[in-house]
Every structure is written in structure tokens, then in C-alpha cells.
């Protein structure tokens, strides 16, 4: 019997599907995915998506749709691409991120839809996952990521639901932060009130927030990031908002 390969962290982007990833009868079993401990069974052949410990995996998730997950995933991927080889995984059945990138000249990172993902990812420095709302619990997603970004608009009703959901993440030792998106500018105080509500509840929150801007819609149409949107004074500001988010993620 050959020695098993050097243990690597195996990251399943959707719910665990053993038949898809491990077709053999004697399957690899994951004892603790978050701490990278792997148990190998006899004659187990690895046939899955894997990544090395040095790679950073950032997931973008929220049970609610329409909160800016795709916008956030795409702009974080573009910013990470300036720091290393980056892959954006589009987990949405509507392929929103894939279509966004395809509409333009390219954004400096690779893109793949979840259904087409295979092989090793350990040659990437960063992998950003744009998840579909409601497909998986935030706790499960957080445990399988190096960092979970939870976008949310500053709407009181949505935030109350989110805060109840985030109770499951407390005392779990996972890294996550809520990112306020589409925050209206002065004189609206929605962003200020939402920030106070989250902080009072003890929920980890990005210091940066993404201010509302029509530049995001223009960027999606042209297949670019907001940085490339012309003749819009708020475009550069929107890009700077995401630059601050990346700095917080990387510490």
C-alpha cells in the first residue's frame, strides 16, 4: 500500500456530495475540515477540489438575496488579484459573476462556475467564493473558509433577521464580519443606525462600508469594476471602499 499523499485541506463549495467527489467505495473522510486533518482509507484515490494551507479562501454569504454578494465578490477578487493569483468561484445558478466578467475585457483574475470546478486550487493565492443565498448555513460556510464576509443592506428588518442567524456563529472560533452595503449618503442616517444596532449586539463589523453608487450598475453593464467607470465622481470612492475592506481582511 502506498503512503497517502501529504494532507491538504479539502474545501467543498456546496453541500457535501460524496458520490460526485469520491466515486470509490472506500472514500476519504474528513475528520475536521477546518483544522486540515484528513483521514485516508485503504485504496482511497483523491478526486476532489483541494487547496493548500497557504492559500486564503474568502467566502461571501448571506441567506438573503439582493444584498450585494456578487458585487462584493467581484470587487474583492479584483483587489486580491493585485496581490496574487486569484480565482473567483461563481456559485450562483444565475451565473451573475460569470456574466459580469464575460461582458468586459477581463478583470485580472480567473473565473469559474461551481459546476465546472475540478482539480487542485493550490496554485492560487486567493480564492473568492460568491455563494447563493439560502443554499448553506452561515456556520457551515464559515467553518470551511478562512474568512466569511456577510454583506447586508442597512435595513432594520433585514438586520434583525441577520442578527438572529448570526447567533449560531458565536463562540465557534470562526472569522467573519458583516459588511454594510448600499449605504445611503448624508442626510440619511440608515448606515449610522445599522452600525449602532450591530455593534450593540456584539456582532463583528467591518469598519469600512460600501456607499450607494450608480457606478456599480454601470460597471456590471460594461463588465468592469467601478474603478474603470468614467464620468462618475462616486466611482473612485466606491472602489476605495472595497480597498479598505481588503485591508481589514488581510489585517
C-alpha positions as CSV (number, residue, x, y, z in Angstrom):
1,X,0.0,0.0,0.0
2,X,1.3,3.4,-1.0
3,X,1.7,6.1,1.6
4,X,-1.2,8.6,1.4
5,X,-0.4,12.0,-0.1
6,X,0.6,14.9,2.0
7,X,-2.6,16.1,3.8
8,X,-4.2,19.1,2.3
9,X,-7.4,21.0,3.2
10,X,-10.3,19.8,1.1
11,X,-12.9,22.5,0.5
12,X,-16.4,21.6,-0.7
13,X,-18.0,24.6,-2.3
14,X,-21.5,23.2,-2.0
15,X,-23.1,20.7,0.3
16,X,-21.0,17.6,0.7
17,X,-21.6,15.3,-2.3
18,X,-19.5,12.2,-1.8
19,X,-20.7,10.4,-4.9
20,X,-19.5,13.3,-7.1
21,X,-16.2,13.9,-5.4
22,X,-15.3,10.4,-4.1
23,X,-16.7,7.9,-6.5
24,X,-14.8,4.9,-5.0
25,X,-16.3,2.6,-2.4
26,X,-13.6,3.4,0.1
27,X,-13.9,7.1,0.5
28,X,-11.7,9.7,2.1
29,X,-13.3,11.0,5.2
30,X,-12.8,14.5,6.7
31,X,-12.3,14.4,10.4
32,X,-12.0,18.2,10.8
33,X,-12.1,20.2,7.7
34,X,-11.3,23.5,9.4
35,X,-8.1,22.2,11.0
36,X,-7.0,20.4,7.9
37,X,-7.0,16.9,9.4
38,X,-7.6,14.2,6.8
39,X,-8.2,10.5,7.4
40,X,-7.3,8.3,4.4
41,X,-8.9,4.9,3.9
42,X,-7.4,1.9,2.1
43,X,-7.2,2.4,-1.7
44,X,-8.6,5.8,-1.4
45,X,-8.0,7.9,-4.5
46,X,-8.3,11.6,-4.2
47,X,-10.7,13.1,-6.7
48,X,-11.7,16.4,-5.4
49,X,-11.2,20.1,-5.2
50,X,-8.4,20.9,-2.8
51,X,-6.2,23.8,-1.7
52,X,-3.1,24.3,0.2
53,X,-2.8,25.8,3.7
54,X,-1.0,28.9,2.3
55,X,-4.0,29.9,0.2
56,X,-6.6,32.2,1.5
57,X,-10.2,31.3,0.9
58,X,-12.8,34.1,1.3
59,X,-16.5,33.3,1.1
60,X,-19.2,35.8,0.5
61,X,-22.5,34.7,2.0
62,X,-25.9,35.7,3.3
63,X,-29.2,33.8,3.4
64,X,-30.9,36.8,1.9
65,X,-30.5,37.7,-1.7
66,X,-30.0,41.2,-3.2
67,X,-27.6,42.4,-0.6
68,X,-24.5,42.8,-2.8
69,X,-22.8,39.4,-2.6
70,X,-21.8,39.3,-6.3
71,X,-20.7,42.9,-6.3
72,X,-18.6,42.3,-3.3
73,X,-17.1,39.0,-4.5
74,X,-16.1,40.5,-7.8
75,X,-14.5,43.6,-6.4
76,X,-12.7,41.7,-3.7
77,X,-11.4,39.3,-6.3
78,X,-10.1,42.2,-8.4
79,X,-8.3,43.7,-5.5
80,X,-6.8,40.4,-4.4
81,X,-5.6,39.9,-7.9
82,X,-3.2,42.8,-7.5
83,X,-1.7,40.8,-4.6
84,X,-1.5,37.3,-6.1
85,X,-3.1,34.8,-8.4
86,X,-6.8,34.8,-7.7
87,X,-9.8,32.7,-8.7
88,X,-13.5,33.8,-8.4
89,X,-15.9,30.9,-8.0
90,X,-19.4,31.7,-9.1
91,X,-21.8,29.6,-7.0
92,X,-25.0,31.3,-8.2
93,X,-27.2,29.3,-10.6
94,X,-27.8,32.6,-12.5
95,X,-24.1,32.9,-13.2
96,X,-24.2,36.6,-12.3
97,X,-20.5,37.0,-11.6
98,X,-19.6,34.9,-14.7
99,X,-21.7,37.0,-17.0
100,X,-20.4,40.2,-15.4
101,X,-16.8,39.3,-16.2
102,X,-17.7,37.9,-19.7
103,X,-19.2,41.3,-20.6
104,X,-15.8,43.1,-20.4
105,X,-12.2,42.8,-21.3
106,X,-11.2,40.7,-18.2
107,X,-10.5,41.8,-14.7
108,X,-7.2,40.2,-13.9
109,X,-8.4,37.1,-12.2
110,X,-9.8,33.7,-13.3
111,X,-13.4,32.9,-13.1
112,X,-15.1,29.5,-12.9
113,X,-18.7,28.4,-12.2
114,X,-19.1,26.0,-9.4
115,X,-20.5,23.3,-11.7
116,X,-17.3,23.4,-13.8
117,X,-14.9,23.4,-10.9
118,X,-12.4,20.5,-10.6
119,X,-8.8,19.8,-9.8
120,X,-6.4,21.4,-7.4
121,X,-6.6,25.0,-6.4
122,X,-3.3,25.2,-4.6
123,X,-1.7,27.3,-7.3
124,X,-3.9,30.2,-6.4
125,X,-3.1,32.7,-3.7
126,X,-6.7,33.7,-3.2
127,X,-10.0,32.1,-3.9
128,X,-13.2,34.1,-3.6
129,X,-16.5,32.3,-3.5
130,X,-19.7,34.0,-4.5
131,X,-22.4,31.8,-2.8
132,X,-26.1,31.5,-3.5
133,X,-28.3,32.7,-0.7
134,X,-30.0,30.1,1.4
135,X,-28.0,27.1,0.0
136,X,-26.0,26.6,3.1
137,X,-25.9,27.7,6.7
138,X,-23.5,30.5,7.5
139,X,-21.9,28.4,10.3
140,X,-21.1,25.7,7.8
141,X,-19.8,28.2,5.3
142,X,-17.7,30.0,7.9
143,X,-16.1,26.8,9.1
144,X,-14.9,26.0,5.6
145,X,-13.5,29.4,4.9
146,X,-10.5,31.4,6.1
147,X,-12.8,34.4,6.2
148,X,-16.5,34.9,5.8
149,X,-17.8,38.2,4.5
150,X,-21.5,38.8,5.2
151,X,-22.9,41.7,3.1
152,X,-26.1,43.3,4.3
153,X,-28.0,46.4,3.5
154,X,-28.7,48.8,6.4
155,X,-32.4,47.9,6.6
156,X,-33.8,47.3,10.1
157,X,-36.0,44.3,9.3
158,X,-33.2,42.5,7.4
159,X,-30.7,43.3,10.1
160,X,-32.9,41.8,12.8
161,X,-33.2,38.6,10.9
162,X,-29.5,38.5,10.2
163,X,-28.6,39.1,13.9
164,X,-30.7,36.0,14.8
165,X,-29.0,34.0,12.2
166,X,-25.5,35.1,13.4
167,X,-26.2,33.7,16.9
168,X,-25.1,30.4,15.6
169,X,-21.6,31.8,14.9
170,X,-20.9,32.9,18.4
171,X,-18.2,31.0,20.3
172,X,-17.4,28.9,17.2
173,X,-13.9,30.3,16.6
174,X,-14.7,31.3,13.0
175,X,-13.6,34.5,11.3
176,X,-16.4,36.6,9.9
177,X,-17.6,40.2,9.7
178,X,-20.7,41.9,8.5
179,X,-20.2,44.4,5.6
180,X,-22.8,47.1,5.3
181,X,-23.5,47.6,1.6
182,X,-25.5,50.1,-0.5
183,X,-25.3,52.6,2.4
184,X,-27.2,55.8,1.6
185,X,-25.2,59.0,1.9
186,X,-26.0,62.1,4.0
187,X,-28.6,63.2,5.1
188,X,-29.7,59.6,5.5
189,X,-28.8,58.0,8.9
190,X,-29.6,54.5,7.9
191,X,-26.0,53.4,7.8
192,X,-25.2,55.0,11.2
193,X,-28.3,53.4,12.8
194,X,-27.5,50.0,11.3
195,X,-23.9,50.1,12.5
196,X,-25.0,51.0,16.0
197,X,-27.6,48.2,16.1
198,X,-24.9,45.6,15.1
199,X,-22.2,46.9,17.4
200,X,-24.7,46.9,20.3
201,X,-25.4,43.3,19.6
202,X,-21.7,42.5,19.7
203,X,-21.5,41.4,16.0
204,X,-18.2,41.7,14.2
205,X,-18.5,44.5,11.7
206,X,-16.2,45.9,9.1
207,X,-15.0,49.5,9.9
208,X,-15.4,50.2,6.2
209,X,-18.8,50.2,4.5
210,X,-19.9,50.3,0.8
211,X,-21.7,53.5,0.0
212,X,-24.5,53.6,-2.5
213,X,-23.4,54.4,-6.1
214,X,-24.9,54.0,-9.6
215,X,-21.4,53.2,-10.7
216,X,-21.9,49.6,-9.7
217,X,-24.7,49.2,-12.3
218,X,-22.6,50.9,-14.9
219,X,-19.7,48.6,-14.1
220,X,-21.9,45.5,-14.4
221,X,-23.1,46.5,-17.9
222,X,-19.6,47.2,-19.1
223,X,-18.0,44.1,-17.5
224,X,-15.6,46.2,-15.4
225,X,-15.0,47.2,-11.8
226,X,-16.2,50.6,-10.6
227,X,-12.6,51.7,-10.8
228,X,-13.0,51.7,-14.6
229,X,-16.3,53.6,-14.7
230,X,-15.8,57.0,-16.3
231,X,-17.5,60.3,-15.7
232,X,-18.9,59.3,-12.4
233,X,-17.3,61.1,-9.4
234,X,-18.6,58.4,-7.0
235,X,-17.0,55.5,-8.8
236,X,-13.5,56.1,-7.4
237,X,-15.0,56.4,-3.9
238,X,-16.8,53.1,-4.3
239,X,-13.5,51.4,-5.3
240,X,-11.8,52.9,-2.3
241,X,-14.5,51.5,0.0
242,X,-13.6,48.0,-1.2
243,X,-9.9,48.7,-0.8
244,X,-10.5,49.3,2.9
245,X,-12.4,46.1,3.2
246,X,-9.5,44.1,1.7
247,X,-7.1,45.7,4.1
248,X,-9.2,44.7,7.0
249,X,-9.4,41.1,5.8
250,X,-5.7,40.8,5.4
251,X,-5.0,42.5,8.6
